[in-house]
Amino acid sequence: MSRRRSIPAAVLMSTALLVTLTACGSYSGGSASGTSGDAGKSDTAGSGGAFPYTVDNCGVKTTFQRAPQRVVTMNQHVTEVMLELGLEKSLVGTAYLDDAVLPRYKKAYDSVPVVAKEYPSREKLLSVNPDFVYGGYASAFEAKDGRTRDGLKDSGIESRLNIEYCTEKRTTLDDLYREVEEVGRTFGVQERAERWIAGAKRTVAGTEKRRAGEKPVPVFVYDGGDKTATTIGGKGIGQELITRAGGKNVFADIDKSFGDATWEQVVARKPETILILEYGSVSVAQKKKRLLDDPALRDVPAVRNKSFAVLPLSDAVLGVRAPAAIAKLATQFDR
């Protein structure tokens, strides 16, 4: 996935685990409202909005007089933010799906044209006449592809970049809540955003309560790689997900969302569980085999005990899947 190699990004396609949250209500994998969620409701974007609204996103300050009407999303996690907030009628196109959208979003997603399988050319993007482009990774606005935010602005198109990819500090759940809140305000659906945020906080609190008092599990994240291992570092939302789920990232000292580690370092840090990120053409089974067949790793506790967890790429980025992803990981770390 070349778009991840040029930016601090990540993560995967995975098997869904059913997580039942009792003390804090149920979480369906998208809505965290504790009820049925807001995706798919027929409210008109902007109907409850307070405009004008000014937001500073990654150093780009924009004042909206009304909610954007013709939106293109690029990258799955931001598409799902829009769908969770019931904004599919504002979408004139989507691009770059890493894996299937959550079942609860499928009907809404299927109602939106796919502009390109990966990133669209500038010409293709402009052909659907958007007034707003929402990118999930910095690569959505690559200069070499003619899609810079400044260039789009010159064409009368406003834009937003997921804030995980423009912050210098460590990404936390507070950044996720800010992302959803700002998108909600941009589209005049702040009440939906606030309900989602409240439910997400309940979901996370319920998971942390169940893990309270347990010793953190040393975790090595295996994204891929042969000569070296690409892993989650300490800067991105992946670090937050692991910590909240009761794990301890053995490569938290890497000052990036993703970085490379040597196999000697993996051995020395003795992870007790290996979290495999699932996406693309290399399967989880193939990744497990690579780790289990490497004689240099035979004394690593996680390899010796065949202790593996799995998470999809789409779960491990700054998007609405994060609260449920924490619960999934906690369940797997419990084994």
URLINTA-V869166 format. One record per residue. N is the residue number from 1. SS is DSSP state (a for helix, b for strand, c for the rest). OMEGA is omega in whole degrees, 0 to 359 (NA if undefined). D_FIRST is the distance of its C-alpha to the first C-alpha in Angstrom with 2 decimals. Layout:
# URLINTA-V869166
[[N/SS/OMEGA/D_FIRST] [N/SS/OMEGA/D_FIRST]]
This chain:
# URLINTA-V869166
[[1/c/189/0.00] [2/a/182/3.78] [3/a/180/5.55] [4/a/184/5.79] [5/a/182/7.03] [6/c/182/9.65] [7/c/177/10.86] [8/c/185/12.20] [9/c/173/10.10] [10/c/119/8.93] [11/c/255/9.82] [12/b/182/10.63] [13/c/189/12.70] [14/c/175/16.11] [15/c/181/19.71] [16/c/176/21.86] [17/c/179/24.88] [18/c/181/28.02] [19/c/178/29.20] [20/c/181/32.70] [21/c/187/33.78] [22/c/188/37.53] [23/c/187/38.88] [24/c/180/36.59] [25/c/185/36.24] [26/c/178/33.46] [27/c/191/29.86] [28/c/181/28.25] [29/c/177/24.60] [30/c/179/24.66] [31/c/176/28.08] [32/c/185/29.57] [33/c/183/32.95] [34/c/176/34.58] [35/c/184/35.73] [36/c/179/34.12] [37/c/185/31.84] [38/c/183/31.74] [39/c/176/28.98] [40/c/177/30.63] [41/c/189/33.86] [42/c/179/35.49] [43/c/178/36.26] [44/c/178/35.87] [45/c/178/33.38] [46/c/185/35.50] [47/c/179/38.59] [48/c/189/38.95] [49/c/174/37.45] [50/c/182/39.09] [51/c/4/38.64] [52/c/179/38.43] [53/b/179/35.49] [54/b/180/34.02] [55/b/174/30.74] [56/b/181/29.10] [57/b/177/25.32] [58/c/178/23.51] [59/c/178/26.60] [60/b/181/26.99] [61/b/183/30.24] [62/b/173/30.89] [63/b/180/34.01] [64/b/175/33.82] [65/c/176/37.15] [66/c/178/35.81] [67/c/173/32.66] [68/c/186/30.10] [69/c/185/30.86] [70/c/191/28.04] [71/b/169/24.60] [72/b/175/21.08] [73/b/177/18.29] [74/b/183/14.66] [75/c/192/12.29] [76/a/188/13.72] [77/a/177/15.36] [78/a/173/17.46] [79/a/182/18.41] [80/a/172/19.72] [81/a/180/21.66] [82/a/182/23.40] [83/a/178/24.16] [84/a/180/25.49] [85/c/175/27.82] [86/c/188/29.05] [87/c/183/27.91] [88/a/180/26.65] [89/a/176/29.65] [90/a/185/28.41] [91/b/173/25.13] [92/b/178/25.31] [93/b/174/21.65] [94/b/177/18.23] [95/b/172/14.72] [96/c/175/11.16] [97/c/179/11.93] [98/c/178/9.63] [99/c/183/12.79] [100/c/173/16.50] [101/c/178/18.26] [102/c/182/20.98] [103/a/183/24.08] [104/a/179/26.15] [105/a/192/24.08] [106/a/182/23.84] [107/a/180/27.04] [108/a/180/26.28] [109/a/182/22.72] [110/a/179/24.17] [111/c/184/26.66] [112/c/178/24.16] [113/c/173/23.04] [114/b/183/19.38] [115/b/180/19.13] [116/b/179/15.89] [117/c/174/13.29] [118/c/179/10.60] [119/c/178/12.20] [120/c/170/15.81] [121/c/178/17.72] [122/a/182/20.40] [123/a/180/22.97] [124/a/179/21.41] [125/a/182/21.02] [126/a/184/24.63] [127/c/179/25.91] [128/c/173/25.92] [129/c/179/27.91] [130/c/169/26.19] [131/c/182/28.05] [132/b/176/25.19] [133/b/183/21.38] [134/b/183/19.59] [135/b/181/16.08] [136/c/179/14.05] [137/c/179/11.95] [138/a/181/13.55] [139/a/175/11.25] [140/a/183/13.14] [141/a/181/16.08] [142/c/178/15.00] [143/a/184/18.28] [144/a/179/17.23] [145/a/176/16.51] [146/c/183/19.87] [147/c/180/18.90] [148/c/179/20.28] [149/a/178/22.23] [150/a/180/25.35] [151/a/177/24.97] [152/a/179/24.62] [153/a/179/27.62] [154/a/178/29.59] [155/c/177/29.06] [156/c/184/30.43] [157/c/176/27.19] [158/b/184/26.65] [159/b/175/23.30] [160/b/174/21.82] [161/b/174/18.81] [162/c/192/18.07] [163/a/174/20.10] [164/a/189/17.81] [165/a/174/16.18] [166/c/181/19.55] [167/c/177/21.66] [168/c/181/22.89] [169/c/178/24.22] [170/c/181/22.86] [171/c/180/21.49] [172/c/176/23.85] [173/a/176/24.84] [174/a/177/27.19] [175/a/176/24.30] [176/a/180/23.18] [177/a/177/26.79] [178/a/179/27.04] [179/a/182/24.01] [180/a/181/25.63] [181/a/181/29.05] [182/a/176/28.19] [183/a/178/26.49] [184/a/179/29.54] [185/a/179/31.90] [186/a/183/30.17] [187/c/175/30.72] [188/c/179/34.09] [189/c/185/33.22] [190/a/179/33.62] [191/a/176/35.68] [192/a/180/32.90] [193/a/181/30.56] [194/a/178/33.26] [195/a/179/33.81] [196/a/181/30.17] [197/a/180/30.16] [198/a/179/33.44] [199/a/178/32.24] [200/a/179/29.01] [201/a/177/31.23] [202/a/179/33.49] [203/a/181/30.72] [204/a/180/29.46] [205/a/179/33.09] [206/a/178/33.86] [207/a/181/31.10] [208/a/179/32.20] [209/a/180/35.80] [210/a/181/35.19] [211/a/185/33.53] [212/c/177/36.22] [213/c/180/38.01] [214/c/180/35.58] [215/c/179/34.32] [216/c/180/30.61] [217/b/177/28.57] [218/b/188/26.75] [219/b/170/23.06] [220/b/179/20.28] [221/b/178/16.76] [222/b/176/14.64] [223/c/181/10.90] [224/b/179/10.76] [225/c/180/12.12] [226/c/179/15.38] [227/c/171/17.37] [228/c/181/16.36] [229/b/172/14.86] [230/b/188/12.13] [231/b/175/14.01] [232/b/175/15.04] [233/c/187/17.55] [234/c/190/20.52] [235/c/187/19.64] [236/c/182/17.37] [237/a/177/18.40] [238/a/176/17.17] [239/a/180/20.15] [240/a/180/22.42] [241/a/180/21.50] [242/a/182/22.24] [243/a/181/25.46] [244/a/181/26.73] [245/c/179/26.26] [246/c/177/28.43] [247/b/176/26.07] [248/b/182/26.01] [249/b/184/22.73] [250/c/176/23.70] [251/c/177/21.27] [252/c/181/22.35] [253/c/174/23.67] [254/c/188/20.32] [255/c/178/20.63] [256/c/172/17.05] [257/c/177/14.99] [258/b/178/12.80] [259/b/181/14.09] [260/b/176/15.01] [261/b/176/18.20] [262/c/178/20.38] [263/a/175/21.57] [264/a/177/25.04] [265/a/178/24.19] [266/a/179/22.94] [267/a/184/26.27] [268/a/185/28.30] [269/a/169/27.04] [270/c/177/27.94] [271/c/178/25.66] [272/c/175/27.44] [273/b/174/24.45] [274/b/177/20.86] [275/b/180/18.45] [276/b/176/15.59] [277/b/186/12.52] [278/b/176/12.00] [279/c/170/9.18] [280/c/189/7.80] [281/c/179/10.07] [282/c/187/11.24] [283/c/174/14.04] [284/a/180/15.83] [285/a/178/18.74] [286/a/179/16.97] [287/a/177/15.78] [288/a/181/19.36] [289/a/179/20.89] [290/a/181/19.15] [291/a/183/20.56] [292/a/183/23.91] [293/c/182/24.52] [294/c/182/24.08] [295/a/180/27.71] [296/a/183/26.86] [297/a/189/25.68] [298/c/180/28.66] [299/c/174/30.52] [300/c/184/27.76] [301/a/182/29.32] [302/a/179/26.28] [303/a/180/25.90] [304/a/182/29.67] [305/c/181/30.02] [306/c/181/26.91] [307/c/183/26.06] [308/b/169/22.60] [309/b/182/21.19] [310/b/176/18.21] [311/b/177/16.42] [312/b/176/13.89] [313/c/183/10.92] [314/b/179/13.03] [315/c/193/15.95] [316/c/176/14.81] [317/c/185/14.32] [318/c/181/17.36] [319/c/189/18.61] [320/c/176/21.52] [321/c/190/20.28] [322/a/181/20.80] [323/a/178/24.51] [324/a/178/24.18] [325/a/177/21.26] [326/a/179/23.73] [327/a/178/26.30] [328/a/182/24.06] [329/a/180/23.30] [330/a/178/27.00] [331/a/181/28.03] [332/a/177/25.89] [333/a/181/27.04] [334/c/188/30.58] [335/c/NA/30.59]]
